[in-house]
Every structure is written in structure tokens, then in C-alpha cells.
Amino acid sequence: MSIKIGIIGYGNLGRGIECAIRQNDDLCLAAVFTRRDPATVSILTEGVPVCNVNDVENWKGKIDVMILCGGSATDLPEQTPKYAKMFNVVDSFDTHAKIPDHFANVDAAAKEGGNIGIISVGWDPGMFSLNRMYANAILPDGKDYTFWGKGVSQGHSDAIRRIEGVKNAKQYTIPVDSALEAVRAGENPELSTRQKHTRECFVVLEDGADAAKVEEEIKTMPNYFADYDTTVHFISEEELARDHSGIPHGGFVIRTGKTGWNGENNHVIEYSLKLDSNPEFTSSVIVAYARAAYKLSKEGMSGCKTVFDIAPAYLSAKDGAELRKSLL
């Protein structure tokens, strides 16, 4: 029997979820929910209803896992606890500093509803988090380094678009090459946030908006831009469409460490991603964790989980025997 998936929010991430479901034979799309007029939303999967998000409660018992595709700035802090009371849920909350609070809120709501809530799923947080954890466990005497980009950050771009006076925006995260090279060379540099990355923003303003005010609000935004050297470019909508239509991303997780009685041997663990489409890759990770949410729920578990709490086998459609034969 197929695992029935619901999607709340049909932007880049929602469309990516829909595409990822199509690639997994054990999953099916049950419904898409939107804040827009459903009649104006055209999806790719034939025969699947598009519903107003206000009707979501009518789908209790008809959806195995609800995937939440809202933004981390304002949507998910409210949506994930709300819907975790009704459904098993998965989100991609990516404001690292606020994950502990988000976890606590979702944990209480999911336990109240007897459901599973898996938060902060994607590639960072998500796959990069796992690689940091594995590397720390393997090389306890060492240092972690994470570099993102060059690429478009969906969460940061969304945060800019929420600013009054902004019509549209794209934000690129860019590693500082000299810092990356020093880490790979085993120099173990002490790097501040500002020394590891820069941020570059391309912003389309609403008519009459105050450019200086918008730029100041971007550059001083806590958790997003305040700790980085940030450049803001104001461009036309035509320029944004022409030059910034893609959503590439990627990055590197590196841990350097020592082994031996006196730490005489040096090691470098590096995990990297090069992504043509940030939302589609993120969606593919989320869909795998939706399968895990379903399995955990069937085992009678409830509450909030992160990628750290879920065994890898729960992500796969293959059973244990198949995994041991084909991948171990």
C-alpha cells in the first residue's frame, strides 16, 4: 500500500516534493493545500485535489504524512506545531539558532496528537548535520568546518522577500576561497563566521520603496545577515528573471582530526554536494524522511525527531535483507 503524502504550500519546495514522490513507488500524493485560491494553482499530478489550507483538518485520517513547505522565518514556527497535532509531519526548518525551541514546540504538539514530527530535514540542516555528527564521533580530537555555496539560499531569499518594500529577491551564499583552501590543507585555522562566507543579495523593490531602509534591514537581520559581509544589489525584475532564475547550491562539510598515541597522524573527512536545484534536492531528502515518519508512527512512536534520531534503514523503501545484500 502506498504511503499517502500531503503537501502544504506549493512553491519551489512543494513542486520539488511532488516530483520526488513520483520517483518513489511506495509513495503517492494525496492532496496539495494552499493559501491561494485553489482554482489558480495547477499541479503536475493528474487527479490529485488542490485544497484550501483552511480545509486541512477534514483530511485527518486520510493522509499518512503531511510535508510542510513554508518558510522558516514566519511560517514553520507556527505551522509545524499546529499540524503535528493532526498529522505526522516533516518540515525543513533551517534557522539553526532556533532549532532547540522549534523542537520543543513540535515535540509537545506531536505528543499531544500522538504523531511523529520530523524537523529540520534537508541538506543543511539535514545531511550536513549527519556528516558533522559522524565525523565528530570518528575523530573526537579535531575541528569542524562547514562551507555553503556558491548557491542560492531559499531560506535567506525568503527572509528578504518578507521585508516591507521588497517585491522579489535572490540571495547567494559564497565561501571565502582562502578559508576553504586553508582548511583542506590541514592548517586548522580559527575562522569567524564573517571569515568563512560572504552573502550577496539581488533585490527587486516595490515602487516607491526606500532602498536605503531595505538595505539596512537586510544587513542587520539577526541569524541571517548580521554576522556576514553582505552586498545588496538593487536590480529590475527583468534582470532577476534573466540572470538569477536558477536555484543551484552546494557546499562542504570538513572535519580535520588526529589519531595515534600522541596525535601523530592527521586526517581530513570531507563531504560535498553540488546541486543543480536546491529545492529539488531538499525535497528528495524530505521525502525519504517522510517514509521514516510513517514507519515510526506505525511502530507507535510519537513526538519530535531530527535526523540524528532516525536510523538510516528507516529512510529506504528496501527492507533490511535487501539493504544488507545491496549496500552494506
ROKEPA-793023 format. One record per residue: residue in one letter; x, y, z of N, C-alpha, C in turn. Coordinates in steps of 0.001 Angstrom, whole numbers, plus 524288, in hexadecimal, padded with zeros to 5 digits. Layout:
BEGIN
aXYZXYZXYZ...
END
This chain:
BEGIN
m8034E7FB568000080000800008000080372804DD80000s80211808B17FCDA8052980D727FC8180468810D980156i8089A81369802DE8086781739807188061681C38804E6k801EB81E12807407FF168229E8053080174827A480758i8035882AF3803D48061082FBF8053B802AE83478803FBg802788382C807998001583D3E8069B804488416880675i8036A84585803778070E849E1803078043D84EE38049Di80673851CC8084380466856F1809968083C85B068078Eg8067185DFA803B2809C3861E78013B80BC785FF17FC02y80A89862CD7F7E080C04860EB7F2A780F61864FC7EFD4g81404865EC7F20D817F7869177EF7381C308658C7ED4An82104867707ED39825568644F7EB298260385F2B7EE17l8259A85F6B7F3418264D85AAF7F65E821B7856F57F59Cg81CF7859057F58C81860855B57F4C081880852DF7EF8Er81A08855A67EB6D81A888531B7E65081ECF84EF17E65Eg82312850227E9318273984C3D7E9AB8255D8475B7EC77i82237847FC7F09481FFE843847F35A81CB0840417EFA3e8197B842D77EC8681621840117E8CC8196483CD47E50Bc81D9D83F0C7E3128210C83C337DF78823A7837957E239a825628385F7E717827FD834327E9F68244D82FA97EB1Di81F69830DB7EC5A81B9082CBA7ED4B81B0F8293E7E87Er81B2D82BA67E3E081A9F828AF7DF0281F08824AF7DE4Dq8238E825B47E0A482806822347E00F8281181DC87E413n8245381DBB7E79E8242B819CF7EBC681F1C816B37EB66d81F93811C67EA0381AF380E8D7E8ED8179780D8A7EDBAd819D580E067F262816CB80CE67F717813FE811B57F936l814648161B7F672811D781AF27F82380DE881CB87F414c809E281F7B7F5D58063B821EB7F22E80488827307F469l8036582ACF7F0E98019782FF97F27C7FBB082FCE7F33Ba7F9F9831317F7FD7F461830FC7F9387F1B6836377F83Da7F44D83A8B7F99D7F1E983FB77F9057F612843E77F9BCv7F50F848627F7597F84D84D087F8057F4EC851407FA81f7F718853F87FE677F4378580E801277F70185D3E80064t7F3ED8614F7FF637F626866687FE2C7F31C86ABF800D4r7F5DB86F1C801E67F334873C0803E67F0B8876DA7FF82r7F247875AF7FAB27F00E8785D7F6267EAB9876047F4CCd7E822878587F10A7E3598760D7EEF77E4D7870FF7EC33p7E2E986C797EDF37E46E867887EB8A7E37F8675F7E5A7a7DFA786A407E3CC7DE8286A447DE2D7E2F586CA67DAFFt7E65686FB47DD977EAA98723D7DAD17EFB386F227DB0Ev7EFAA86AB07DDC77F46A867937DE857F41F862AD7DB21s7F7AE8623C7D7787F7E485DBC7D3F97FC8785A517D57Ci7FB8D8555C7D6D47FFB9851D37D854800CD84DF87D3ECl804EC84AD87D487806AF8475F7D058803ED8421B7D062t8021A840677D4FB7FFDD83B2E7D58F7FA0D83B467D454e7F87A8383C7D0787F2FA838107CEEF7EFA98355A7D313g7EB03837737D3E87E73B834EC7D7507E7EC835EB7DD16v7EBB5839367DE867ECA883A637E40A7EA3283FA87E555p7E71683FF87E9787E467844DF7EAAB7E80F849067ECE3v7E6EE84DDA7EB8A7E978852657EDEE7E566854F27F16Ac7E6A9855907F66C7E2D1857527FA3E7E4C785C367FD0Dn7E11D85F267FF2E7E2958638D802757E4B38618280798v7E8C486414809927EB408623880E557E77B86254812F8n7E37A8658A812AF7DFA4865B2816EC7DC78860AF81754d7DC9B85D70813307D9B085889813347DCF8853DC814E2v7E1C5854D9816B37E5658508B817AA7E37284CC581BD4e7E09284ED081FAD7DED284B6A823F27DB188473082205n7D8758483681D9B7D4F18444681B6C7D7D983F7A8195Aw7DCFD83FE5818F07E02783BA0816CA7E2B98384F81B04k7E1768394B81FE57E38E835FB824117E1E28305382317g7E59982CBA823787E4858273C8227F7E4F6825AC81CD2k7E57082986819457E5D682859813AC7EB55829328118Ci7EEC082B6F814C37F41F82C93813357F7C482A3981740d7FBB2827498156C7FF64824C1818FE8038E8288E81AF2v8058782BD3817728099282FA3818E88087B834BF81610m8086F8390381900807BD83E2C816B680D19840D981677i80E9784294811CF8138F84549811198128684B21810CDl8153884E18814208144B853B2814B181885856AE811B2c816E3859D380DEC81A8585C5780A5981AB88624280B10g8194A8641F80F9C8198C869B2810AB81F0986B77811F7g81FA78708E812BA824B6872C981407825DF8726F819D3s82AEA8726381B1782C8E871E68208B82BDA876EF823A0a82BCD87B5A820E482B9F8805B823A88268A8810D826A7t8221D880108242281D1688118826AA8192F87C9182637d8199D879488224B815AF87533821718165B8708B8251Dl81AD486DFD824D181B85868FA8277E81B458694E82D71p81D1986D8E82FE781C8F86DBC83599816E786D4683775e8133F86EFD8343A80DB686E788359080B568698483335q80CA58686C82E4D80A128642482B7F80B7E85EC182D9Bt8107985DDA82EA1812038588B8300F80F7D856BD83524p80FA6859DC8395D80CD38581983E0D806F38577F83D23k804AD85B1583A217FF0A85ADA8391B7FD8A855C183670y8005A854638324B7FED384FCE82F3F800D584AB783196a804CC84B0883507806AA8464E837A5802948441783B61k7FED88475083CEC7FA8C845588402A7F6C18420C83CF7m7F6C1842C6837C37F2F784022834607F55B83BB983123f7FA6683C5182FB07FCDC838B882C048027D8379282DB1n804A48335A82B8680A4F832DF82B6780C4B83709827A3v81063839EB8292A8123283E41825F48181A83E118253Bv819DF84073820EC81F728415581FFD8200C846EB81E1Ed823F6849B48204D8250F84EF381E6082ADC84FA081D3Fs82C358542F81B18831AC85556819C18337E85A3E81C9Df831CC85AE98217C8332F85F838248D8391986018824BBd83B158649982306840C3865138226B84334869BE82535t8407686C06828F4842DA8701482C21845B786D5B8309Bh84AC786C4B82FCB84DBF868EF8335B84D5286AAC8390Aa84DA286FB783A0084DA8871A983F5E848888709E84236k8445086FE683F4D83F2D86F40841BC83D3E86996841A1i8407F865F783FDC83ED68607E83F9683D6085E4C844F0p8405285F4F8492183EB285D2184E388393385EC084FE2d837E8863B884F35832A6865898509782E8A8630F84D0Eh82FB4862C78480382C078606D8445282B1E85AB1845B0f82F50857F38470182EDC852758488E82B26851E184D37a82BE68551E85128828A6854BB855DE822E6855A4854A6n821C6859808516681C5885AB285007819D88564684CEEv81CBD854298492481AA084FED845EC81A1D84AEE84919d81DD3849F784C9981DA68453C84FD1818B8845258531Da817798498985590812C8849BE858D680DDB848F585599a80DA784B6F85103808FD84B0A84DB28085B8458A84B77a80CAE84338849B080C6183E038475980AD2839EC84B68k80CD683A6B8501A80B5C836B98543B805A083758855A9e803C283C33855A67FE3B83D27856BC7FACE83A75852AEg7FC7983AA084DC67F96A838348499E7FAA78327F848A6g7FE928306684B538002282AFA84A79802BF82A2784539n8057782E3D84359807DC82E1683E2680DC782EAE83E70i8103F82DE6839E9815D682EC083944816A7833EF83677g81A3C837268387181BCD83BE9835C5821AA83BD1834E5i8235283BD883007828EF83BF482ED682A3A8415B82CC2i82DCD8440782F6182EF28497582E058346D84A0D82BC2s8353784E768291883A65850088273C83CC484BF4823A1v8399D84A3381FE483B498463E81C2483CD0848E181706g8411A84748814D98430E8497080FF1848C18481A80F7Fw84BD884BAC80D708517984A7480D3C8549984D8781135d852D785225812D585515854B28176A85132858A281988p84EBD8576081DEF84F6B852A28210D84D4784DC181E49g84F7F8495281FAC84DEF8446181D48852B18411381C18m853E68405D817168584183D038159085D7883F0D8179Ff85E3C84431817788630D846668199C863548457E81F82s85EDE845CF8222185EBF844EC827CA8609B83F678290Cl85EAB83B99826168603B8362E826EB866108357482615n8681D837E1821FC86DA983745820EE87105839DE8251Er86F4583E498272C8720E840A282B938720A83CF883046m86D8783A928315286D2383725835D587086832498352Ey8703882FC08309F8736D82B1D82FA98793B82C638302Ea87AD6830C282DD88805F8322E82DEF882388336783370n87EDC835F783695880378370A83C05880E78320983F27a87D8182E3C83E2887DD58294B840F8882C38264883F7Fi88441826A583A85888C4823B78389588DEB8265B83A09l88E1C82B81839B2892DB82E7B83AE9891B18325183F5Fp8919283061844338903E833E28488C8944B838278496Fd8992583735847EE89D3483B398486589D9D83DFE84325g89A68842078425F89A6C8448E83D47897368498383D35k8967784B9D8387E893868506E837BB88FC184FD18332Cd88B3185258833C18872D8525882FAD8876B8575382C7Ey88667856B98276C885E485B36823F48817485A0F8202At87DDC85DC781F98879A785D4781BCC879AE8620F81844f879C086109813388797C8653480F57874BB8644580BE3w871CB8686D80ACF86D328680A8077286E1886B2D80276g86C5B868FB7FE1286C5386BF97F933870F986AB77F5AFk8718086DCD7F17F86E298723D7F048868C9870577EE9Fg864C3872CF7F0C585F94871377EF4985B63874947F1AEv8569A8739D7EFDF8520D876817F1B384FF7874047F6A8s84F868770F7FABB84D14875417FF88847478768E7FF4Cq843F7872777FF6983E56873627FF3B83C718763B80417g83E688749D808B683CA08770380D8883E2387CBC80DEFh842F587DF980C54844B28835F80C99841F0886B88087Bs841148847C803DC83E3A887597FFD6838A98887F801AEd83639884A08042B830F18855980634830DE8898B80A6Ca834DA8899980DC28351288D83811EC8355D8930680FAAi8384A893AA80B618388F898D4808DD8334289A488068Fr830AD896878042282B9E897A8801A7827708992E80596r82838897CE80A8F824738994180E9F8251689EE981067i8294B8A16E80ECC82A3C8A6D681069826918AA7D80D7Ae824598AE3681035820DD8B20580DC5823C88B50B80985g821628B556804F2823BC8B81E80094826A08B4AD7FCC0v827378AFA07FE06829F48ABF97FA89825F88A9067F745k8269B8A9437F2288231D8A6817EE8C8250A8A1037ED79n82A308A06C7ECD982C7E89B4C7EBD58324189B8B7ED3Aa834AA897067EE1883A328970F7EF9783C8A8919B7EF18k841A2891947EE29844C588CD07EE63849AC88E047F182q84B3A88A507F4CB84FEB88B157F7F1853B6886947F709y858A0887E37F60385CBD884077F52786068883E97F9D8t8619287F337FBA78658787E5F7FFA086A8487CA97FCDDi86EEC87F1A7FE38873C787E497FB588782E87D1A7FF30p87AB6878797FEC987F2C877608022E883C387AF8800F5v886C087C3D804F388B9987F2C8043388FD487B3F802A7d891D187BAC7FDDC89562877BF7FBB689A33876DC7FF12s89C6E87B04801128A13987A74804268A0438774C8091Fa89B9F877EE80B7489A49874F7810298999586F3380EE3l896DA86E1B80AA589600868B18090A89B27865F4807D8e89E9886894805298A3AC8664C803CF8A6FC86537808A4a8A6B9868A780C778A9BC867E6811418A7D78632281449v8A2B78624F814638A08685DC5817158A223858C081453r8A19E8589A80F388A305853EA80C458A8D28529D80CCBa8ABF08569980D978B192855C480E358B301853EA813B2g8AF2D85374817128B02E8519781C5A8B279855A581FF3e8B1D385AA681EBB8B40785ECA821F68B0D685FDE826E4n8AC1985DC6827298A8A285E6982BB38A80F8641882D65p8A69686781829D38A61D86D0D82B458A17E86E0182EE6e8A1EF871FF8321789D8C873DC8353289AB4877F0831E1l895F6876BD830588932387A0E82CAD88E2387C1882F28s88D4E8812682ED988858883658307E884498827382C40t87F578833382D9E87B22882C2829C887C38886378250Er87DF288AE68261387EE988EAE821E78837C88D0D81E69q8873788A348209088BCB8889681D8888AB6883E881A04k886708811C81AEC8855987C59817E4881EB87D4A8131Fh87E4A8810D8136E87A88881E480F3387961887A580E6Bt877E0888DF809A78756B88DE28089686FE888CD780698r86CA1890E3806B48674B8905E804B486651894AD800B8e863D8893257FC63862C6896D77F83685CF0896A17F6F8c85A6689B207F71D854B689B687F67E8535289E877F19Df84F9889C7A7EEA684D8889F307EA0F847C08A01A7EB0Fv846498A51E7EB64841298A6977ED7383E308A9EB7E980v839428A87D7E8AE835A18ABA67E596832098AE6B7E96Bl831EB8B39A7E91E82EBC8B6AE7ECBF8293B8B7A77EAA8e8259D8B8277EE3E8206D8BA1E7ECDE820EE8BFE37EB5Bd81D528C1BE7E82981D5D8C74B7E6BA81D148CAAD7EBA1g820978CE807EBF0820868D2227F043823428D04D7F526a825718CB867F50E8280B8C9847F9BC82D1F8CC757FAC1d82E958CCBE7FFA3833528CF6E8014F837E18CB978011Ba83B3F8CC207FD2C83F8D8C8767FC63843408C85C80110a8448C8CCE7803238482F8CD2180787846058CA4D80C52k840F68CAFC80D3C83E7B8C86A811B583E718C27F81104v83D278C0AC80C3C83D1A8BB0E80B27842918B8C180BCFe846828BB7D809C184BE48B99380A3584D908B92A80FE4e84C3D8BD08812F184D9A8BCF28187D84AE28B87781B49e845F18B786819FA843098B35581C828454B8AE0581B19i846FE8AD6981637849838A881814A784E918A7B9817B1k851FB8ABA1817968573B8AAFF819C48573E8AA5381FB7t8532A8AC088224C852F78AB9C8280684F678A734829E7m84D5B8A40A82652849B489FE4827CC84C8289BAA82AEFp84AF789AD782FDC84D97896DA8330B84C918915A830F5n8506088DE7831BA8502F8886D83014850A1887AE82A2Fy8503E88BDD8272A8506B88B63821808550A88E5B81F1Af8558D8936E8204B859748969A81D9A85D04899C482133a85B7C89A8F8260585E5189E2C829678640789CA182A43d8651D8979B82A1B86A6B895C582B4586DD08950382668y86C04896D7821E686ECB895EF81D0086FDB89B1781A30d873EC89B28816F78749989F6B813408709589E9680EEFt86CDB8A21480E98868668A17380B13868458A5E980724t867B48A47680235867308A83F7FDFD861A58A7FE7FBDDv85F2A8AC797FB47859CC8ACB97F953859CA8AFA07F41Ch857AE8AD017F017857158AF6E7EAEF851418B0337E9EAf84FB58B4CC7E85084A4C8B5BE7E6CB849FC8B5847E0D9i846B48B1EC7DEE9846588B0FA7D94E8409F8B0D47D7AAs83FCA8B0A17D29483A748B0677D089838738AAC97D0A4e8334C8AA4C7D02A830F18A5177CFF8832D68A21F7CB2Ee833AC8A4EF7C6E08359A8A2737C21983B198A0497C2E7e83E688A33B7C596843B58A1637C6AF843A289C9C7CA39l8403489CA97CE1E83FDD898297D1A683E43893477CEA1a83A64893CC7CB3C8388F88F577C82483CBF88D787C455r83F99891237C2148438C88FC27BE228486888D447C07Fd84A3B88F727C4DA84F5488DF17C6E184F2E88A7F7CBBCh84AA0889F87CE3184A6F887437D33A845B98839D7D39Ds84463881047CF5683FBF87DB07CF53840BF8784D7D1B1g845A2876917D1AD846D6871697D3D084721871707D9BFi8474B86CB87DBFD847B686C3A7E1AE84BFA868337E2EFp850CE869287E1408550C865837E275856EA866387E817h8598D862597EA1285C16862EB7EF2F85FDA85E5E7EFF3g861EA85DFC7F49F8659C859E47F5EA868D985B817FA8Fg86D0D858A47FB6F8706985A0B7FFC8873BB8558B80196f8765B8565C8060087A39852AB807F1879E08524D80DDEv87A2284D8D80FDD87AE584CA2815738803584A0E81604i8839584C7481908888E684A88819AB88A1484A0481F81r88C65845A4820FD88E8184525826488942B8436C825E3t8977F8464F8285F89CF0844C7828C289DCD8428A82E2Eg8A0F983E6A82E878A1C783BFC8339D8A6D2838FD833E6k8A82B83767838A48AD0B8349F839AA8ABEA82F5F83C36t8AF1E82B7783AF08AEED8266F83DA08B479824DC83F1Eg8B4D9820A4842088B9F281ED6843DC8BAC18203D8498Ew8BE9681DB384C068BF7881E76851A38C0AA82420852EFn8C3B3826A284F828C51F82C16850578C2D682FA984C25g8BE9F82DDA849938BC3583103845838BFC3831F8840EAe8C2DD82DF383F858C6D482EB983B808C4BC82E46835EAn8C00682C3A8353D8BDDA82B8682FFC8B92382F1782F2An8B929831B782AB78B51583581829718B1488334E82566h8AC51834C3825D78A848832DB8224C8A4A383754820D5v8A27A836F881C2789E9583AB781A5E899EC837B28183Bi895678389E81A7589081836698186C88DB083AD181593e88C15839E5810B38894683DEB80DCB8848C83B8880B0Dy8802683E1380BCA87B4883C9F80927879808416080614s878378409B80120876BD845237FDF5871D98440A7FAD0l86F218483F7F98586A88848017F62A86AFB84C217F1EFk8697584AC07ED388693384E6E7E8D9863D484DBF7E668l8606E851937E72D85AE7850F97E60285921854B27E1BBd856C6852857DDA38545B855D67D9A684F928589C7DBC7s84CB1855E77DF39847DD8581B7E157847AC8572D7E738n8487F85B577EA268482685B187EFD0842D5858EB7F1A1p83E6485B0E7EFD88395E859187F1D883843853767F04Fe839EA851CB7EBAD838C684C6E7EA1983C09848837ED31f840F4849DC7EE548440F846587F196841EF8463E7F725t840C584AD57F94783E6E84B1D7FE8083979847E37FEBDs83646848497FAB18316B845457FA708327083F6B7FA90s8368583DBC7F7E2837C48382B7F7B883956836277FD1Av83C1D839608001283D74837E08056E83883837AA808CAi8353383B92808488306583BD580B6082CF08371780A65v82C6E8358E805868290C8311F8042F82B1482C11806ABa8303F82B65806D183268826CB8096B8310E826CF80F3Cy8313882B66811A882FDD82BC08172F829FD82B698181Aa826E382CA28142B8213F82BAF814A582032825D48151Br82321822CC8122A822AB81D0D812A58241481B5881834a8283481DA681A52829CA81C5E81FA78258F81DDB82393a8232382271822C881EF78241D8265581A86820258265Ey8193081E38821C68150481A538214E816758155582447k81B418137F8238A81CF980EAC8262581D0280F5082C10l81F0A813BD82DE181F31814AC83385819B8814F7835D0s816298177D832F9810C7817DA834CA80E438127B83526k80F4C80F2E8314B80D1F809E58314C80F35806AE835E4e813D38082C837CA816058057E83C56813E3807AB84174g8107D80B8F8411980E0780DB2845BE810FA8121E8485Dm814D481433845B9817E081875847FF8152C81DB084717s8167F8218984A5281477826CE8499F8187E82AB784B91g8179582FAF84A4B81B29833C084BE981E97835A384777c8220E83945848B88256583BAB844C782A7C838A28442Fk82C548383B83F6983147835AF83E288346C8393683A8Dt8398A8388383A9883CF183AF0836AF83FCC8369E833CFv842FE8381D8300A845ED8343482D0E8498B8310883093f84B108332D8351484E7B8304B838A084BBB82B9B83B1Dd846A982BD483B73843B4827F183E6A841D28235683B25i842B08237F8360B8402C81FC3832898443F81C5682FE0a843C481741830948476E8139B82E3184713813E08283Bp84B78813608257F84B6B813DB81FC9847A08102C81D0Aa846E280B8781F208437A807B981C8583DD9809A881C15y83C4180D2B81F97836EB80F3081F6583602812A681A9Bl83A29814958183B8399E81802813B2838948150880EADs839E18101680E9E839D880D1A809BD834CC80A12808FBa8334E809828040C82EDA80623802BD8306280062802D8k8357E7FF41802F3837567F9D6803218371E7F7C5808B3d8363F7F2AD8093F836477F06C80E7583BEC7EF3981017g83C817ED7F814F4841B67ECA781712844EE7E8CC813F3a8427F7E4868123F845577E09080F3F8475F7E2D180A1Ae8441B7E5E28077A845C67E8508029584A397EC2A80371l849D77EF3B807A684DF17F304808CB853217F054809F5r852EE7EC2180D04857C87E95E80E4985A3C7E6E880975k856EE7E50F805ED858E97E2878012A85B087E6807FD32s858657EAEA7FCA6859AF7EE6C7F84F85D217F3137F9C9l85D027F4BD7FEBB85FB57F9978001D863C77F9098045Cl863677F509807A9867067F48F80C0786C6C7F2F080A31
END
